[in-house]
Amino acid sequence: MGIKYKVNEDFFKKWSREMAYMLGYIYADGHLEDAPYIRGKYLRITSIDKDSIVNLRKLLNSDHKIVITPKIGNRKTHYLLRIGSHVIFNDLLKHGLYPKKSLTIKLPNVPEKYVGDFVRGYFDGDGCIHLEIHNKCIKCVRTIFTSGSNNYLVKLARLLTLKAEMTPRKLYNGTRAYQLRYNTRDSKKLFEFMYKNIKNQVFLERKYKMFLKYFNYRKERKNGKKSKNVIRYRDGLVAKG
């Protein structure tokens, strides 16, 4: 008999802000694994952000081990949380998840009061933020959602237009996935939508701080102050978040 780890198996039975966030993250960077040969059903969540995996494990009140795959060549270090539970597996099936979902997943029905949390979870998993720099000045902020499913991003774009009053967008077809891209104006709306009443909620601090650095920089420029941190901004924020 294998080791029995602690986990809150009722976590996905009732909607909450924390549950909506984690469901969004799983839609991005998680998947279900059905292993009938050992009668096992698993939730697997993988990320290059250790903080995200640690936070998600805390939400589930789990003591499962985090498996670390070291960096190899250009491949970054990856962190895996693998939880065996028939109850969690079946509850996630009810929320629209299933094994091998990446190319065919559809946006689930999320209660209106939790949509912002769900979107934030998905953004922390499969979203990114870019700050564009020119002559040591931050010119604009861009945000991007990525998915292997065209249907998922089309519905997400409609949802953001409806709930966050963001501009309708067409998808970009990349080499291995689709992308939903937003400019500065809509990225500001996205920030307000995802991080509204954020106190005591879970979010990836690195991406949140990227937004704040852009807003702080623009505020300084608007007030006529030459920021002493321009070099730090340039060095720290050119790469995607």
C-alpha positions, 0 to 999 in steps of 0.5 A: 500500500502506498503512502497516504498523504493529507489533502482536502478532498472537498476543495472543489465541491463548493465555489469560493474565490480560492477554488475558482483561482485554483480551477483557473490555474489547473485549466492552464497548467494542470491535467488529470491522469487516469491510470487504470492499471493501478486504479489511480486517478491523479491531479497533476500541476506543473510549473516553473514557478515554485511559489505557485506550486507551494501556494496551490498545495497550501490551498488544498491543505496537502502535504504531498511532496513537490517533485523537482525536475532540474534544469537541463540545457534550455529547459528550466527547472520544473515543479510538479504537484501530483495528488492521487484522489478519486474524489478530486478527480471526479469533482474536476470532471464535473467542472469540465476538465478531463485527461489530455485536455490541452487542444480541446478544452472549453471555458467552464461555467464560472459563477459571476462573482468568481470570474475575476479569480478564475481568470487570475488563476489562468493568467498565473498559469498560462498568461504573461506580461511584457513591458516594452522599453525604448531609450530606457523608458517603459512605453507600454504594457502588453498581456497575453493569454495562451492555450492550445484550444482555439475555442477556449480563448475565443470564449475567454475573449468574449467573457473579458469583453463582457465582464471587464469591458475589454476590447474584442480581440482576434486570436493569433495562431502561433506555431504550437498554440493560440494567443489572445493579446491585449494592449496597454489600455486593456491590460490596465482593465485586466489588472483591475479585474483580476486583482480587485479586492486582492487582500488575503487572496492567492496570486503570483507575486512576480506578475503582480509586481510587474504590473505595479512597476509599470504603474509606478513608473508611469506615475513618476513620469506623469509627475515630472520626476525622473526615476532613479530606477530606470536601469533597474526597470530596464534590466528587470522587466524586458523579459516576459513575466 
